């Protein structure tokens, strides 16, 4: 019994939030005698198998089908339907007879190829496994036996090789007489090897290899065996003349691992596996004096086999090894099962196959290869077939075909689509219109028929370029005929279709419609600045490859903060992530702006302020400061200043220096200058309020950057960037006591807060020739008094302007 209602997990889940559960309409599955049983649908009782045919002789390929009549049987050769003719006839039982097997000679078509039996009835169509039919052949010998000389008591070995279909049977003749196979000293190996142990004088003669199959009989060249007198009896090291070869077989075949050893005394031959696993005894025998025979091989017999020749009574040994690979044709461990599903729901078939090597799984729908796409999905290495939103057109017989180099197998199952009466038709006039870069409005009209029982609609959404399995759904009330789809990506095409739902099931899907979201200008790029020298800045940001794909890139502007116009724009491609500004004025403070643009316009700019004043003097007065080295040697420095005894004392020292030298104090960055110049982290509301207002603010007083840009207090700007006529005139400030809790932060007011007390810095006096030593961080600076960084250069964005 199969039910369909508002609890259907595949399609009605979006409606659970929208409508109450309605009574279910139960749809009965057909009974076993109604034509849905596995044997009553359509299935192969006998399938054709690979065969070798003799040219000019008849060939019969077996095929027998069980299913509800009438059943029509046809045959395919190499994927093309084989027409009925006097040359090939379909027998009453479904088998195919080829009256005279032909080879390709003189332009006539060959009967060699891959054959499939095709059966069809009212339920669908199935295709048998492929059967390869080849002509019987026999080649010439490509290895003939060679003349051999051996000593009495020794070993002689002859070998021949020849190809043929079917595999030739190899026998041997001595002096044109078949050898006596009852003689224990004569060992015949199936691969065409003759071994003679314990040589005697009467073994001398001429030996021939004879190969035979249904196509022909061939005899090799003769090879003479000469047996000389007995050996000297001297000791001889054990030697392996011939070791095991690498073999690739199919299950149930016989493996012959050869090992021929000589020595005096005669060595003892033993076998083992390289992985240490036991060889076992079932199906294992030793042929001759050391050949290992494994009959009815299985996949578990795969491995590396080691032949060892031991001198009796000692540990002296010689070894040789060969690999045995056993392949297994594909076989099913789980067959697909016939199912019945209501229209609009999801059907799933599962097919598990095993084999060695692992088989590849392909699905067929009524004999045609079924690939992913539309509402068909294949998962788990094609072992699971899912068909969503099924309709009458999906009713068919589905086959799972598993194939590897050792063979193929097929299994079939039928999908029956249950269509309830009175379901509404598909929604009509589906339209999608872009509203913004992230929103699309989808509208539709009611189905034409059976609309009274509609309980809601489900809108199916996916990117047009995505596979169907990435589709998602949104539920819509039954009284609404439009829906705003949000959280979409800009400049992206989407596909939409809609279904109407009733307690009995879903309507068929509406016709799909496409819409593309609008584009938008890119966001402000994250920008960091590094000082490379007294007149060079390096700008760093993340590359945006999508800008290059959409005719976009970056625009860079810069100017001394004392000027009103910018230099730029400098156009940079979207894949660039850095740029160097050189030949700058080392005594100036620079404002840098970077913005991204695309075909939809320019985004907001990221602004940074960088001070280069005094860089040339620092270079002339002292070499770069190595904080770690100075910290290690500051115990012996007589000019070192220890900062951190008390926050009040520190602020007074900074204030005095600031007043004495007219705000000409400079900051020399150490190793972490790059980190200090990177954008401050954390929310804007949590940053130090004493860092002017330059954290992302526009240079409101020094140049017109646009109506929307933020403006900075003139008095605060004058502290760091004195205007014309005010140079050397520091703004008078009261000097509160260092420990007065009501007093404002003196360091922040004088803007010496640009020197981070958490990092290493050097305070320089422009009017003095003396160099202040590096100082380490204070031992215990209260968190509220720590400055967040050297420069106020937060990431807030401004609108882009040319600066003209």
N, C-alpha and C positions, 0 to 999 in steps of 0.2 A: 504494500500500500504506500503510495507516494503522495504527500500533501504539499500544497502550495498556498502560502498565505503571507501575512505581514511579517512572519518570522523567518522567511526565506533568507539565509545568511548571505547569499551572493548578491541579490539585487534589491531587497526591500529594507536592508539595514539602515540606509539613510532616512527612511520614512518613520522609523521607530521614534525619533525625536519629534515627529510632526503630527502623527495621527494615532488614535488608539488601535489596538489589534482588532481586526474584524474576523468574523467566523470563517473557518477554513472550508474550502471546497475540496473534498478528497477525491482523487482520481485513481482509479484502480489500475494496477498493472495487468497486462494481458496474462491469462492463465497459460500454463505450460503447453496445453494442447491448442493454443491459438496461433501458433507459428512463431513463438519467440524462444522456444527451447534451443539450446546450442545446436543440436543435431537437426532440428526442424527448420532452422533459418537457412543456412547455406554453409557447408563445411566440406573439407576434403577428407575422404576416407583413405584414398591412395593418391600419392603425389609422384610425379616423375622423378627419376634419379639419374645421376650421371652415368653415361654408358660410352662404350667404344664400339663402333660399327665397322663392319667389313665392307669396303666399296663393292657395289653390285648386289649386296645381300639386303634383305628386308630388315627393318628396325621397328620395334614397337615401344612407345613411351606410355607407361601406365598412368591412368588418371581415373579416379572414381569419386563422385560427389554425392553427398547426402544433403537433402533440402526439400523444401516445399515445392512440388511441381507446379507449373512446368519449369524445368531447368534447361537452360541453353548452354552448351559447352563449345568453346572455340579454343584455338591455340595461337600463341604468339611465338614468333621467332625473332630473336634480337630486338624485342620490344615492338615489333610490327605484326599486326594480325595476319595469320597465315591463311590464304584463300583455299577453299576446298578445290581439289583437283584430283585427277587420276593418279598423280604421283604421290600425294599425301592425303590420307582419308581419316576422318574422325569416326571411330567405331561406335557401336551402340552403347557400350559401357563408358564412353568418354575418352578411351585411349586413342593415341595417334599412331597410325601405321604409315611408314615410309616404305614404299614397295621396293625401290632400288636405290640404296644409298649412293649419292653421287659426291665426287670431289670436283673442285674447280679445275676443269680441264677444257681448254679450247673455248673459253667464254661462257660455258654453261654454269649455272649457279651451283654452289656447293651446299650440301645439306648440313655441314658442320655449323654449330652455333649454340646459343642458349635458348631453350624452349620453356614456355610457361603454359600451363593449362588455365583457362579462364572460364569461370562458371557464373551464370547470372540468372536470377529469378526476380520476382516482384519486390523482394526485400533489398536487393542491391547486387553487387558484383564482388567476386573474390578472385585473387590470382594466386596460383601455386608458387612454390619455391622454384628457382631456376634450375634447370637440368642441362648440364653441358654435354653435348654429343660430339665426339671426336672420331675421326677415322683411324682405324688400326694401321699402325706403321711399324717399320723396322728399319733402323739405320744401319750403316756399316759399322764394323768394330772400330772404335777410336782408341782402344788399348788392346793389343794382342799379347798373348803370353810370350815370355822371353826364355831363351835357353838358359839352363841352370846346371851348375856343377856342385855336387855335394859329397860329403864324406859319409861312409857307412856309420849309422847311428845318429847322423845329423838330421837337419830339417831342410826340406825343399818347399818352395811356394811359387805357385803360378797364379796369374791374375789376368782377367779380360774384362773389358767394359764396352757396353753397347746400349743405345737408347731405343726404346720402342713402346708402343701403346697397343695392348696393355703391357705391363712390365714383363719383359722376356723371362722365360724359365731357362736357367743356366745348368747345363750338364757338361761332363768331361769324357773324353775318349783317350785311351792309351793304345797307340798303334792301331787306330781306327776302330777300337773295340771299347764300348762303354766300360768305365772302370767299375770295380767291384765295391759297391757302397757298404757291403758288410765288413770290409776290411777296416778294423779300428784305427789303422795307421793313416787312413785316407779321410780327410775331413773336407766336405763341400759346404761352403758358406753361400747363402742366397745371393749375395752381392757379386758373385762371380769369382770367387777365390777357391783354389785347391791347395790344401796343406797336406804334406806327407811327412810324417815324423818317423824316427827310427829307421832311416834309409837303409835299404838293402840292395844288393847288386841287381836283383831281379826287377827293381823299380825303374831301371834305366829304360828309356824309350822316347817316343815322340808323342806329345800330348796336344790335343786340340780342344778348344772351347766351343760348345754348341749352344746357340741361343735360338729359342723358338717361342712364337706366340701365334695368334690366329691370323696374323698378316703374313708371316714368312718364317723360314728357318735359315739360319746362317751359321757357317762354320769358320772359325778363326784360322790364322796361320798356325802351322805346327811349331812346337818348341821342344827341343831335345833336353832330356834330363840325363846327365852323366853322373854315375855314382862311383867315386874312387874308393881306394882301399881304406881300411880303418885308420882313424887318427892316431896320433902319438900317445894319447891318454894324458897329456900334460894338462895342468890346471889352466882353465880359461875363465876370465871374469864373466859374470852374467851380463848378457846383452839383450836388449829388446830390438828385434829386427823390424817389427811392424807393430805400432801401437793403435789404439782406438781412434777412429775418425770422428769429426763433428757430424752429428746426424740431426735432421729435422723430420719428425714423423707425425702422423695423425693417430689419435687414440685408436686402440684395438689392432694396430699394426705390430709387427715383430721387429725388435731392435737387435742387431748383431754387432757386438763390440769385439773387434779382433785384437788379439795380443799374441805375438809369436816371439818366444825368447829362446836364446841359445846360451851355452856355457858348459863347462866341465868342472864338476858334475852338473847334470841337468838342473837348471834352476826350478824353483817352485813358484808358480804363478798364482797370485791372489788379487782380489778386487776389493775396492772400497769406494766410498763417496767422499768427495773433497769437503763437503759440509758436515761430515761426521755422522749423518743419518744412516741407519742400517739399510742395506740393499733389500733385505727380506728373502724369503724362500719361495713364495707363491709365484708361479710362472717363471721362475729363474732356473736356468740350467747351464752347465758348462759343456761346450762342444769342443772336442779334440782335447788338446793339452792346456788350453788357457783362454778360449774364446767364451765370452759371456753372452748368453742369449736371454732376452727378456721378451716373453710373448705377451700379447694383449696389453700393450703399454697404456698407461694413463698419465694424466697431467702430473701426478705425484712422482712419476719416474724421472721427470726433468731434473737435470743436474749435471755436475762434472764427475766423471768416473775415472778412477785411477787404477791403472794396471801396474803391479809390482812384481819384479822377478827377484827372488831371494836365493842366495847360495845356501844350500841345506846346512843347518847347524850353525849358521853365523848370522850376523846382522848386515852383511853386505847385500845391497839391493840396488836395483835400477827401476825407475818408474817412467810411465808415460800416461797421458791423460787425454780425454776427449769429452766434449759436451754433447749431451743428449737433450734436445728440445722437443717436447711433445705438445702438439696443438690439438685443440678440441673445437669442433664446430659449434656454432651458436645453438643454444638450447634455452628454452624458457623455464624460469623458476616461478613466474607469475604471468598467467595469460590475461589478456583484457576480457572483461565481462560485459555481456550485452546489458544495456540499461534502457529505461524509459524515463523521460524527463518532461515536465510541462514546458510549453513554449515560453521563451523569455528567461529561463533559468540557465544554469551552467551544467554542462556534461563533462565528465572526466573519465578518461581511460588510463589505466596503468599497465605497463608491460615491462617486466624485468627479465633480462636475458643474461646468460653467462657463457663464457667460452674462453679459449686461449688462442690467439690474443683476444682481449675484450672486444666483443662485437659492436658494430655500429648499428643503431636502430633508425629505421625509416618508417614513416606512417603513410598509408594509402587510404584514399577515400574512393570507394567504388573503383578500385584498380588504378587510380591516378595518384601520383606523388603529392602529398599534402605538406606544404611548408608553412612556417609561421607567418602571420599577417592577418589584418582585419581582426576578427574576433577569435582567431585560432592562436593558441600559445603552446609552445613545447618547452618543457622544463626537465631538469635532472637528466641531462645528456639524452634528451628526447624520450626518456622512459615514461613521461607523463604528458598526455595530450589533454588540453583543456579547451573547450569550446564554450564561450560565454554568449549569452543572449541568443540561445538557439531558436531557430525557426524551422518551418517545413523544409526549406532547402537543405538543412543539415541532416535530415533523416537519410541514413546510408549505412553501408557496412564499412567499418574501419578495420584496417589490417596493420599489424605491427610486424615488420620484417627485420629480423636480426641477422647480420651477415659479418663474417670475417674471412680470413684467408683459408680457413679449413672447411667452410661450408656456410649454409644459410638455413634459416627456419622462418616460418610465418605463422601467425595466429590472428584470428579475426573475431570481431564482436560487432553487434548492430546497435545503432542508436535509434530509438523510437521517440518521436516528438509528440507529446500529448497536447492537443490544442483544445482548450475549453471553449464551449459555445458562449457567445455574447461578449467576448472581449472587445474593447474599443480598438479602433484603428489607430494608426500612428499619428502623433501630433503633426499639425500642418504648418506651413509658412514659417519655418524656423529661420530666424535671422539673427545675426550677431553684429553688433556695432561697437567699435572701440570708443571708450569714454575718456580714458587717460592712458598713461604709460603702464598702469598696473591693473586696469579695470576694463571689462567688456560687458555690455548689456545684451543678454540673449532674450529674444521674445518669440512667441509662437501662438498658434490658435488651437482651439479644441479639435479633437478628432471628429470625424463626420458622424460616426455611428457609435452607439452603446456608451454614452458619456455619463449616464446617471450614476453608475457604480464607481466612478473614478474617485480614488481616495488620495491621490497625489501624483506628482511627477518627479522623475529623477533625471537630472541633467548630467550627462557624461562628458568629461573634460580631459583633454590631453594636449600636449604640445604636438604640433603637426609632424615634427621630425622624430618624435619618440615612438617606440614600439607600443602595441596595444596594451601590454601588461602594465604600463606606467599610467594607465588611465585612472582617474579618480572621479567620484560622484558627489553631487550635492542635491539634497531633497528640497522640493518646492511644494507649497500648499496647492490644493486642488483649485482654489479660487484665484490663483495668481498665474498670469500668463506672460510674465517676464521675470528675469532674475539677473542681478548684478554680480558678476563673478569678479572677485578681487584677489589681491596678492599674486598677481601675475607678473611675469618678467617683461621689461620694456623691449620694444622692437622684436617681438616674438610672435610667430603664427601659432594659433590654437585651433583645434577641431572640436566641434560641439555637436551632440545629438541628444535627443530626449525621448523618454518612454513614459506612457501613462500606465498607472497601476490601479488594479481593482483587487478585491479580496480573492478573485479567482486567478489572478496572474497578471502579467505585464503585456502591454501591446507590443507590436513589433516596433523596431526603432524607426525614428524619423529619418529623413534624409539628412546626412551630415552637412554642416556648414563651417566655413573657415573665416577667421578674423585675426588680424594682427594688432597687437597693442601699439599705442603710439610710442615714439621715441622720446628720450629726454637727454638733456645735457648731462655730462658726467659730474660726479661729486668732486669736491676739492681734494687734490692729491696730498697725501702726507709728506711733508717736506722737512728735512733736517739739514743743518749747515755745519760745515767743518772748516776751520781756519787752517790753511796750508802754509801760509807765510804772511809777511807783513803786507802784501798786496794781492793775495790770492785767496779766493773762497771756493770751496767745493760744495755743490748742492747735490743732495741725494734724495731719491724718492723711489717708489715702487713702479716698475714698468707695467703698462696696461696694454697687452697685445690686442685687445678688442678695439682700442682706439684706432690702431692701424687698419683693422678690418673694416671700420666704418668711416673712413676718410677723416680721421681725427689725429690728435697729437697733443702736444703741450705748448703753451706760450709762456715765455719767461720775460719779466720786466725787472729792472733794478735802477736805483738812483741813490746818490748821497741824500741823506735825510734833510739836509739844508736846502735842497733844490726842489722845485715844484714839478718838474717834468721827469718822466721815466725814460730810460734807454730801453728800447724794445719795440715790438715784441721780437724775441728770438724764438723762431719756430723749431720745435724738436719733434721727431716721430714718437709714436706711442710706445715703441719698444725700448726707447732710451730711458735710463734710470739715473743718470748723473750728468753734471755739467760743471765746468770750472770757469769762474770769473777771474780774470787776471788783470794786471796793470791797474789796480784800484788805488785810490788815495789812502795811504796807510793812516792818515790823521782823521779820517772821516768815519761816520756811522752810516751804514748802508741799509736801505730798505729793499727787500727782495720779495717779488710776487711770482707765484707759479699757479697757472690754471690749466685745466684740461678742456678740450673742445672736441666736438664731433659734428656730424651733419645736422644735429638738432640745435646747435649753438654752443656757447661757452658756459662752463660751469663757474661756480664761485672760486675765488682765488685764495690760496694760502699765503699768508704774509709772515715774513721773518725780518727782525732787526739784528744787525751784527755790527759790533764796534771794532774798527781797525785802528783807531787813534792810538798813537804811541807805539805801534808795532815795530816801526823802524828803529825807534830809540831803544826799545828792549833788545833788539838784535845787536845793536851797537854796544850797549852797556854790559850785557851779560849773555853767556851761552844759554841755550834752553835748560830749564830747570828739570832735574831728575828728582822727583819728590822722594822716591824710595832711597836714593843715595844720600840726599840731604838729611833725611830722617835718621839714617844710620850714623851720620857724622855730626849731627847737630849738638851732640853732647860736648864736643871739643870746640865748637864755634863760639867765638867771643862776641860775635855780632848777632847771634840768634835771639829772636824775640819769642817768648812763650805766650801764646794766646790761649785763653781758656780759663784763666784763674777765676775770673768773675765776669759775667755778661755785662755788668755795668762798666767795669774798667775797660773792657774791649771796645764798647761803644764809644766811650770818651776818647780813647786813642784814635779811633777812626774819625771821630768828629774833628779833633784837633788837626789831624793831618789834612782832612778835607778843607778846613778853613784856612790853614797855612798856605796851602798850595792851590787855592782857587779851584777846587774840584778837579784838579789835574791828576788825581790818583788813577792809576791804571791797574788792570788785572792781567797777570800772565797766567795763561792756562797751562796745565800740566798734561799728563798722559790721558786724562779723561775728558779732554776738551770736547770730543765728539759727543760724548754722552750728555755733557752739560748743555750742548746746543740742540739736542733732540727735543721734540715737543714735550711739554710737561704732561705727566700722566695723571689720571684721575679727573673727576668732574670739575667743571669750571668753578663751581661754588666752593670747592675745597681748596683752591689754590690761595697762595699768600696774597692778601689784599694790598700789601705794601709794595708789590712789584708794579708800581705805576698803574697801569691800565693798558699796558702794551701787549698783554697776553691775547693776541689775536685782534686787538683794536686797530683801527685805521690811523694813519698819521694825519689826524684831523686838522692840525694847525699849520702843517708845513706844506700841504699840497692838496688840491682838490681831487679826491679819489672817487667821488660819486655821492649822490644824495643819500644812498642807503648805508654808507659806511659810518662806523662809530667814531665819535670824536673824543679826544683825550683832553683832560684838564690842562690848560695852558701853563699853569704854575708848575704842575708836575713835570711836564715836558721840558720846561726851562731848566729844571734841576739837572737833567742828563744831557740835554742839547741846548746850550745857551744860545739865545737869539742874538742877532747883530746888535751891537751897542751894549750888550749886557755881559760880554765876556769878561771874566775876572771879577765880577761883582756878585759874589755868592749871596743868596737870599738869607737875610738874618733870621736866625732861629734861636729861641730860648734854649738854655742848657739845663734841662731837668736833671735832678739827682739820678744817678744810675739805678738806685734801688726803689725809686718812686713808682709804685704800681700804677698810679694814675697817669704817669707821663707816657706820651706816645713813643713808639720805637724809633729811637734817634737814628739808628742805622738805616731804617727804611726811609726816613724823611730825607736823609742826605744822599740816598740812592747808592750808598756803599753796600747795600744789601745785595748788590750784584755779585759781590764776592761771597761765594758759598763757604760757610765755616765748616761744612762737612767735608769739603774737598781741600786739596792742597793748592794754595795760591801764593803769589808774591805781590806785595804792594810796592809800587815803584813811585818815586818822586821824580817828576820831569826836571826839576831844577837842581837836583842833587846828582853827584857822580857816584855816590855810594850805592851799593846794591843790598837790598834787604834779603836776608836768607829765606829759604823755604820754611814754612811752618806746617806742622801737622794739625790735625783736627783737634778741637778742644775735648777735654776728657768727658765732660758732662754738660752738654749744651741742652737747655730745655727745648722740647720739640716745638713749642709755640714760637720760639725765637729763631728757629732754623730757616734760612732762606731756601726756597725751592730750587734755585738754579742761578747760573751766572747771568744769563740774558733772559729778558722777558720776551718770549717768542712762542706763545701758545698757538694751537692749531686752528683757532677760529677763522672762518673764511670771510672774505670780502668779495663784493662784485668785481669783475674784471674790467679794467679800463686801460686805455693806451697810455694814460699819463700826459696826454697832450692838452 
